Amino acid sequence: MSYQKSHIKVLDLLQGYDLVFDQYDKYRSWLDSFYKLDFSRFVSRNLDVFDIVDLWAWDWRLWQFLNKLNYNKYLACDISQKMIDKHPGNIKKLVFDLDTKFPIESDQFDLASAFFVLEHLADLDNFFEETYRILREWGVLIIWYFIQRREFVWKTKWESFKIKLYKYKIEEIKKKAEHNFFEVFLNPVYEKWMLSWYIIVCEKK
């Protein structure tokens, strides 16, 4: 993976992640530096046990942190069967495209996570509408929105490519979430005095 600037082909989400599903271990220490959150601070204090859905399980890194919460059920979702098959958790796993209707019943979860995924979605309205539907009242959606100033270039033995991105502005994401009835809180995070990412907390009320 690099930040090469020259023209290069762009693959859709499933094609791209099926090709690189086995590469994440190379970047684990670097990517782990982003995951230093106490997730319990974002969820309802009135609950002792949570039902959790990870809407973008990808390399299962988030599992290390959400697994520390006291949960009753945990559902890991991904678009790639290859990615989800690597997930180590003894939990329920589901493969589907977040740009479609979620194959999940309504009012099932107290906490939903979506890290490093919004920039890959073509239909934000569908994502927020469906996430709102599967959350219970007072449920929380936590979004990790990384300000990606340059696009990753992935490399395999045979080719180099990018995975398709949609460059949404933070204001656009907030507006879409509010349009779908969430109350939205933007939490900017700075690194070395530079705005690097947002933790977006969306509450269903």
Beta strands, then each sheet from edge to edge (+ up, - down):
strand 1: 10-11
strand 2: 50-54
strand 3: 71-78
strand 4: 92-95
strand 5: 109-115
strand 6: 135-146
strand 7: 154-155
strand 8: 160-163
strand 9: 182-191
strand 10: 194-204
sheet 1: 1+ 8+ 7-
sheet 2: 4+ 3+ 2+ 5+ 6+ 10- 9+
end
